[in-house]
């Protein structure tokens, strides 16, 4: 029952009327408390009745204000979630924001699998209040309220204070209220957002079912968009892998054709030669072609293995020792070219990485420098500490590359035009980049045609103190 002053007969907007009624009842209660009820025009028969009305009006006014604040928070959450690219991260943040900013006690995301007639877990809050990965959980929905959502029901499903509350192992851990709201993408049902009061045991606020319904629409739309984006990206990635594989097969076939032709021709000639010196020469050529094919196959297998089988075993590496050893090996191997080797590295630098893999990457880069540096040229090897990173630079005075070649130099089997006659696998730089990126690093390339190229490996630095 709402009391209203007799002289206030004109209609008022709802908010003004509510405020007026609250003020009027406050006057009644205050007068009754002072024993001055006879001085009031309005004389309620029971002083406790205005008190109860006042409490109810204040509660509704507070709930309305809080709902408006939650709607503002929902708008901010929608903007924040729309900036998250990955599906899993978006699901985790949706639960976290719902708890921290919308005031829900516990939330869980479930996605529908219509083919299996099951609900698949996403992320949810456990009985300890922590957001957990529940993607391995499933339950069958036939005969439950989920079927109403699938058929088009858009209102939240409510359960009273005696509803069982479950943990992520489908065990009853208590009783309380429970709300389930459909997650929608347009008009299509994609999942359900659930909330309960297990942790704080607070009574359900009047606005919470509607707030959860609105949040379900938001989360359903954004998660489905994220899923579509990831599927499109995966499709593009698969198409790119197919393109690279086809190009790889064509290039390998091209590179194998020449040595196989030499082997075939020389084998035929060997059957008709009696001169032992000439027979030995043709046999040596065959062995060289076989070794080349073997190197090609080894590089191809190594390159493919780096896609999925690169398991790192990081240890602290002394860069000076490693670089000095590799330079000594390549200086000996390239002695016929009379190359000048120059070094400028910090002897105190260490890096935590898998030594075998990093060694392999540096070998690929040093072989590349030796290959493209002309006789009498110079190769410089240096290392330096940057802010949080360590750089290892291998610079040559070779033929250099044009800008378009730099953009493609790490593609499998790619070679700049002027180097097409070189007898290499064409996979060394691709292997090096995959190894370095697997360590969280990168390779930066600088090159000038006719003057040379510099390949700098950048790796995360450990504490150099």
KARANOR-V622531 format. One record per pair of residues at least 6 apart in sequence whose ideal C-beta (glycine too) atoms are under 7 Angstrom apart, sorted by sequence separation. I is the first residue (numbers start at 1). J is the second residue. If there is no record, write none. Layout:
i:I j:J
i:I j:J
//
This chain:
i:31 j:37
i:37 j:43
i:44 j:50
i:84 j:90
i:98 j:104
i:125 j:131
i:126 j:132
i:141 j:147
i:166 j:172
i:167 j:173
i:184 j:190
i:273 j:279
i:373 j:379
i:408 j:414
i:436 j:442
i:447 j:453
i:112 j:119
i:113 j:120
i:165 j:172
i:166 j:173
i:182 j:189
i:183 j:190
i:197 j:204
i:383 j:390
i:384 j:391
i:415 j:422
i:436 j:443
i:446 j:453
i:12 j:20
i:31 j:39
i:99 j:107
i:111 j:119
i:123 j:131
i:124 j:132
i:164 j:172
i:165 j:173
i:183 j:191
i:383 j:391
i:401 j:409
i:445 j:453
i:446 j:454
i:31 j:40
i:81 j:90
i:84 j:93
i:98 j:107
i:110 j:119
i:111 j:120
i:123 j:132
i:165 j:174
i:183 j:192
i:270 j:279
i:383 j:392
i:110 j:120
i:123 j:133
i:124 j:134
i:165 j:175
i:182 j:192
i:183 j:193
i:331 j:341
i:369 j:379
i:433 j:443
i:445 j:455
i:110 j:121
i:111 j:122
i:123 j:134
i:164 j:175
i:165 j:176
i:181 j:192
i:382 j:393
i:405 j:416
i:415 j:426
i:432 j:443
i:8 j:20
i:28 j:40
i:81 j:93
i:95 j:107
i:110 j:122
i:122 j:134
i:145 j:157
i:163 j:175
i:180 j:192
i:181 j:193
i:270 j:282
i:414 j:426
i:443 j:455
i:444 j:456
i:81 j:94
i:109 j:122
i:121 j:134
i:122 j:135
i:162 j:175
i:163 j:176
i:165 j:178
i:269 j:282
i:270 j:283
i:381 j:394
i:413 j:426
i:443 j:456
i:28 j:42
i:95 j:109
i:109 j:123
i:121 j:135
i:163 j:177
i:180 j:194
i:327 j:341
i:412 j:426
i:413 j:427
i:443 j:457
i:444 j:458
i:32 j:47
i:94 j:109
i:109 j:124
i:121 j:136
i:161 j:176
i:163 j:178
i:179 j:194
i:380 j:395
i:401 j:416
i:412 j:427
i:28 j:44
i:108 j:124
i:121 j:137
i:161 j:177
i:178 j:194
i:179 j:195
i:266 j:282
i:327 j:343
i:441 j:457
i:442 j:458
i:4 j:21
i:80 j:97
i:107 j:124
i:108 j:125
i:121 j:138
i:160 j:177
i:195 j:212
i:379 j:396
i:441 j:458
i:3 j:21
i:91 j:109
i:107 j:125
i:120 j:138
i:159 j:177
i:178 j:196
i:412 j:430
i:441 j:459
i:2 j:21
i:5 j:24
i:106 j:125
i:119 j:138
i:159 j:178
i:177 j:196
i:193 j:212
i:266 j:285
i:267 j:286
i:377 j:396
i:378 j:397
i:399 j:418
i:410 j:429
i:411 j:430
i:441 j:460
i:4 j:24
i:77 j:97
i:118 j:138
i:119 j:139
i:176 j:196
i:177 j:197
i:266 j:286
i:377 j:397
i:409 j:429
i:410 j:430
i:439 j:459
i:440 j:460
i:3 j:24
i:29 j:50
i:118 j:139
i:158 j:179
i:176 j:197
i:377 j:398
i:436 j:457
i:3 j:25
i:28 j:50
i:29 j:51
i:118 j:140
i:119 j:141
i:176 j:198
i:193 j:215
i:323 j:345
i:117 j:140
i:118 j:141
i:156 j:179
i:157 j:180
i:193 j:216
i:262 j:285
i:263 j:286
i:373 j:396
i:410 j:433
i:77 j:101
i:117 j:141
i:156 j:180
i:174 j:198
i:372 j:396
i:373 j:397
i:374 j:398
i:3 j:28
i:25 j:50
i:29 j:54
i:117 j:142
i:156 j:181
i:173 j:198
i:176 j:201
i:320 j:345
i:369 j:394
i:373 j:398
i:99 j:125
i:108 j:134
i:193 j:219
i:263 j:289
i:319 j:345
i:372 j:398
i:119 j:146
i:177 j:204
i:262 j:289
i:320 j:347
i:369 j:396
i:372 j:399
i:25 j:53
i:26 j:54
i:73 j:101
i:74 j:102
i:95 j:123
i:154 j:182
i:366 j:394
i:25 j:54
i:73 j:102
i:95 j:124
i:179 j:208
i:191 j:220
i:365 j:394
i:95 j:125
i:179 j:209
i:190 j:220
i:259 j:289
i:319 j:349
i:362 j:392
i:91 j:122
i:92 j:123
i:137 j:168
i:139 j:170
i:165 j:196
i:181 j:212
i:319 j:350
i:22 j:54
i:70 j:102
i:91 j:123
i:181 j:213
i:184 j:216
i:318 j:350
i:319 j:351
i:70 j:103
i:149 j:182
i:165 j:198
i:179 j:212
i:183 j:216
i:184 j:217
i:259 j:292
i:317 j:350
i:134 j:168
i:182 j:216
i:190 j:224
i:259 j:293
i:316 j:350
i:317 j:351
i:339 j:373
i:349 j:383
i:6 j:41
i:22 j:57
i:96 j:131
i:145 j:180
i:181 j:216
i:185 j:220
i:21 j:57
i:22 j:58
i:95 j:131
i:132 j:168
i:183 j:219
i:184 j:220
i:185 j:221
i:316 j:352
i:317 j:353
i:326 j:362
i:330 j:366
i:334 j:370
i:342 j:378
i:344 j:380
i:345 j:381
i:349 j:385
i:409 j:445
i:183 j:220
i:184 j:221
i:256 j:293
i:315 j:352
i:322 j:359
i:326 j:363
i:338 j:375
i:345 j:382
i:346 j:383
i:314 j:352
i:317 j:355
i:337 j:375
i:338 j:376
i:339 j:377
i:340 j:378
i:341 j:379
i:342 j:380
i:343 j:381
i:344 j:382
i:345 j:383
i:346 j:384
i:3 j:42
i:18 j:57
i:22 j:61
i:92 j:131
i:150 j:189
i:185 j:224
i:314 j:353
i:339 j:378
i:343 j:382
i:346 j:385
i:351 j:390
i:406 j:445
i:127 j:167
i:149 j:189
i:256 j:296
i:314 j:354
i:315 j:355
i:326 j:366
i:330 j:370
i:339 j:379
i:126 j:167
i:255 j:296
i:313 j:354
i:317 j:358
i:349 j:390
i:406 j:447
i:126 j:168
i:312 j:354
i:18 j:61
i:149 j:192
i:124 j:168
i:252 j:296
i:312 j:357
i:127 j:173
i:146 j:192
i:401 j:447
i:3 j:50
i:372 j:419
i:400 j:447
i:402 j:449
i:1 j:49
i:252 j:300
i:400 j:448
i:401 j:449
i:400 j:449
i:400 j:450
i:2 j:53
i:158 j:209
i:371 j:422
i:399 j:450
i:400 j:451
i:1 j:53
i:400 j:452
i:401 j:453
i:156 j:209
i:371 j:424
i:400 j:453
i:327 j:381
i:398 j:452
i:397 j:452
i:398 j:453
i:156 j:212
i:396 j:452
i:156 j:213
i:395 j:452
i:396 j:453
i:155 j:213
i:323 j:381
i:395 j:454
i:323 j:383
i:368 j:428
i:367 j:428
i:368 j:429
i:393 j:454
i:394 j:455
i:393 j:456
i:319 j:383
i:364 j:428
i:392 j:456
i:364 j:429
i:391 j:456
i:392 j:457
i:391 j:457
i:364 j:431
i:365 j:432
i:391 j:458
i:364 j:432
i:389 j:458
i:390 j:459
i:129 j:199
i:389 j:459
i:127 j:198
i:361 j:432
i:389 j:460
i:390 j:461
i:388 j:460
i:389 j:461
i:119 j:192
i:319 j:392
i:388 j:461
i:361 j:435
i:360 j:435
i:361 j:436
i:385 j:461
i:112 j:189
i:358 j:435
i:112 j:190
i:357 j:435
i:111 j:190
i:112 j:191
i:385 j:464
i:111 j:191
i:110 j:191
i:109 j:191
i:110 j:192
i:109 j:193
i:110 j:194
i:107 j:193
i:108 j:194
i:353 j:439
i:107 j:194
i:107 j:195
i:106 j:195
i:105 j:195
i:106 j:196
i:365 j:455
i:104 j:195
i:105 j:196
i:105 j:197
i:106 j:198
i:105 j:198
i:106 j:199
i:105 j:199
i:105 j:200
i:361 j:457
i:105 j:202
i:353 j:459
i:351 j:459
i:102 j:211
i:303 j:412
i:351 j:461
i:352 j:462
i:351 j:462
i:350 j:462
i:102 j:215
i:349 j:464
i:348 j:464
i:98 j:215
i:303 j:427
i:94 j:219
i:306 j:431
i:299 j:425
i:312 j:438
i:300 j:427
i:303 j:430
i:312 j:439
i:299 j:427
i:303 j:431
i:306 j:434
i:310 j:438
i:296 j:425
i:302 j:431
i:306 j:435
i:295 j:425
i:292 j:423
i:90 j:222
i:91 j:223
i:90 j:223
i:87 j:223
i:90 j:226
i:70 j:207
i:87 j:226
i:67 j:207
i:74 j:214
i:78 j:218
i:82 j:222
i:86 j:226
i:87 j:227
i:70 j:211
i:74 j:215
i:81 j:222
i:63 j:205
i:63 j:206
i:87 j:230
i:63 j:207
i:67 j:211
i:74 j:218
i:252 j:413
i:251 j:413
i:248 j:412
i:248 j:413
i:247 j:413
i:244 j:412
i:251 j:426
//
